[in-house]
């Protein structure tokens, strides 16, 4: 049995009529197209969080050290762990709350280090 090589295939292709060569080119172009790129990840629309920022500024002392889930100027949940608060917000049906640990406004910055 003879080995198939580029040169042997090229020799055979050169013997084909023009229309058959064209058909071969079109087939090879189609066969060698790269796979479609993966779809873009779902883009999450930007959400104005100014009301949440205002709530945090006004209520920081009361919730210092706790995790809170906010939607606009509404407190959805508060607790000692992010998981607990996230789960409570999901149970309340809030899609994308702001989930943040409230800093003590009177505390020193970087006190945890």
C-alpha positions as CSV (number, residue, x, y, z in Angstrom):
1,X,0.0,0.0,0.0
2,X,1.3,3.5,-0.8
3,X,1.4,6.2,1.7
4,X,-0.8,9.3,1.2
5,X,1.3,12.4,1.0
6,X,0.7,16.0,0.2
7,X,2.7,15.6,-3.0
8,X,0.7,12.6,-4.2
9,X,-2.6,14.3,-3.5
10,X,-1.5,17.4,-5.2
11,X,-0.5,15.4,-8.3
12,X,-4.0,13.9,-8.4
13,X,-5.7,17.3,-7.8
14,X,-3.8,18.7,-10.8
15,X,-5.3,16.0,-13.0
16,X,-8.9,17.0,-12.0
17,X,-11.0,19.1,-14.4
18,X,-11.4,22.8,-13.3
19,X,-14.9,22.3,-12.0
20,X,-13.8,19.4,-9.8
21,X,-10.9,21.5,-8.5
22,X,-13.3,24.3,-7.6
23,X,-15.6,21.9,-5.8
24,X,-12.6,20.5,-3.9
25,X,-11.5,24.0,-2.9
26,X,-15.0,24.9,-1.6
27,X,-15.2,21.7,0.3
28,X,-11.8,22.2,1.9
29,X,-12.7,25.8,2.9
30,X,-15.9,24.6,4.5
31,X,-14.2,21.7,6.3
32,X,-11.3,23.7,7.6
33,X,-13.4,26.6,9.0
34,X,-12.6,27.2,12.6
35,X,-15.3,26.2,15.1
36,X,-17.6,29.0,16.0
37,X,-16.3,31.0,18.9
38,X,-18.1,30.4,22.2
39,X,-20.9,32.9,22.8
40,X,-20.1,35.9,24.9
41,X,-20.9,35.5,28.5
42,X,-24.2,37.0,29.6
43,X,-23.7,40.7,30.1
44,X,-25.1,41.9,33.4
45,X,-26.6,45.4,32.9
46,X,-25.1,48.2,35.0
47,X,-27.2,49.0,38.0
48,X,-27.2,52.4,39.7
49,X,-26.3,51.8,43.4
50,X,-26.5,55.4,44.7
51,X,-29.5,54.6,46.8
52,X,-27.7,51.7,48.4
53,X,-24.7,53.9,49.1
54,X,-26.9,56.5,50.7
55,X,-28.5,53.8,52.9
56,X,-25.1,52.5,54.0
57,X,-24.0,56.0,54.9
58,X,-27.2,56.6,57.0
59,X,-27.3,53.2,58.7
60,X,-23.7,52.1,59.0
61,X,-23.5,52.5,62.8
62,X,-26.5,50.3,63.4
63,X,-25.3,47.5,61.2
64,X,-21.5,47.8,61.6
65,X,-19.7,44.5,61.2
66,X,-22.8,42.8,59.7
67,X,-23.4,41.6,56.2
68,X,-26.4,43.3,54.5
69,X,-28.3,42.8,51.3
70,X,-29.8,46.0,49.9
71,X,-32.1,46.7,47.0
72,X,-32.3,50.4,46.5
73,X,-32.9,52.0,49.9
74,X,-34.5,48.8,51.3
75,X,-32.7,46.5,53.7
76,X,-33.5,43.0,52.4
77,X,-31.5,41.0,55.0
78,X,-28.8,41.4,57.6
79,X,-26.7,38.8,59.3
80,X,-23.2,37.6,60.4
81,X,-22.3,35.8,57.2
82,X,-22.4,36.6,53.6
83,X,-23.9,33.2,52.8
84,X,-26.7,33.6,55.3
85,X,-27.6,37.1,53.9
86,X,-27.3,36.0,50.3
87,X,-29.6,33.1,50.9
88,X,-32.2,35.3,52.7
89,X,-32.2,37.8,49.8
90,X,-32.7,34.9,47.3
91,X,-35.5,33.6,49.3
92,X,-37.1,37.1,49.3
93,X,-36.9,37.0,45.5
94,X,-34.4,39.7,45.1
95,X,-32.3,39.1,41.9
96,X,-29.2,41.2,42.3
97,X,-29.0,42.8,45.7
98,X,-26.0,44.7,46.8
99,X,-24.3,42.3,49.3
100,X,-21.7,44.0,51.5
101,X,-20.2,43.9,55.0
102,X,-20.9,47.2,56.7
103,X,-17.8,49.0,58.0
104,X,-17.8,50.8,61.3
105,X,-17.8,54.4,60.4
106,X,-16.0,55.2,63.6
107,X,-13.5,52.3,63.2
108,X,-9.9,52.6,62.0
109,X,-9.2,51.7,58.4
110,X,-7.5,48.4,57.8
111,X,-8.0,47.4,61.5
112,X,-8.1,43.7,60.5
113,X,-4.4,43.6,59.6
